[in-house]
Amino acid sequence: MAVCCAPIAREPLSEADAAELAPLLKAVADPVRLRLLSMIGSHPGGEACVCDLTDAFDLTAPTISHHLKVLRTAGLIDCERRGTWVYYWIVPGQVARLGALFTPLAQPATP
């Protein structure tokens, strides 16, 4: 089997698909948000306390909160308050949609 092109290169996205995917791409297009998503996803246990995230950046807590809200609004992460801390985790289906857009799919070779 030959590996073909990614779905985005096989055929044009529909207007509806593009409108649905654009906010996800926009959310991860910021270096801070991309790092936050990576830190949350790679954190032991699959979830991270906001207290584990803030020290990695030279940013104020409200700025970090804003970036987390953008990721949450895009549906890429979810959260839960536990006492005084908020814990975040990745929403696998939403993150997988981003990956699937660019991942090559195996197809039979054409003669």
N, C-alpha and C positions, 0 to 999 in steps of 0.2 A: 504494500500500500504506500502510496505517495502522500506526503503531507501537503495539503492545499493551503490556500490563503485563509487568513482570519475572516470571520463573518463580515467585518466592516469593509473588507476588500472584495468580497464575493459579489455583493449587490448593494445598491444604495439603501441607506436606512430610510424607512418611511418617516413622514413628518411627525407622526405620533411617537415612534420609537426614539427619534432624535430629541424630541421635546422631553421625553421621559428620562433619557440618559444624560442629557446636558447638566442638570443639577448635580448628579453624582460626580461627573467629571469636574465640574466647577468646584465642588467641595474638596476634591483631592488635589486641585491645581495649585494650592497654596502649600509652601514648604512646611509650615508649622502644622497644618492639618494632616499632611501626608505623614509626617513624623509621628503625630499623635495616633493616627490610625495604626501605624506600624508598631508603636509602643504598646498599644492596647492589645492588638492581635498577637503579639509575641510574648506578652506577659505571662508568667507561670499561672496556670489555672484558667487562662483564657479571659480573665477580666483584670482590670487595673483600677485602683483607687485614685481619685484625683490627686491625692497626696503623693502618689508615686510618679505623677506626670509633671507637676509644676516645677520641680527642682531642675528638670532637664532643660529648661528654657530661661532665658534672660528676659522674661515678660512678666507683667503683673497678673495676678490671679483673675481679675475681670477679663483680661485679654485671652487667657487660656480658656476661661468659661465661654467666651464668645466663639472661639474656634471649635470647642466641643459642641456647642449648640448648633453650629453650621453642619457639623458631621451628623448630629442627631436628627436635625431637620431633613437632611438628605436621606435619612434612613440607613446610614452606614454603620451607626453605633446605636446602642440603647443604654439605659442606665437605671440605677436604683439607689435611692438614699438609704443608708444604713447608719443610723445614729447621726453623727455630725458629718460623715463622709459620703461621697457619691462614688459608686462603682460603675465602671463602663465596660462594655464588651462589644465585639463586632457582631453585626447582623450578617451571618454567612451568605444568605441568599442575595443580598444587595451587593456585597463585595464580589461575589461570584459573577454577577451580571457584568461588572466592569471587566473582570478577567476574561470572561467568555467573549467579549467584544473584540479582543485582540489576540486570543489564543487560536493558533492554527488548528483546524480540524482534519483528521485523517479521512481521506476519500480514496476510492479506487483510482488508480492511475488511468489517464486517458491515453488511447493509442496514438 
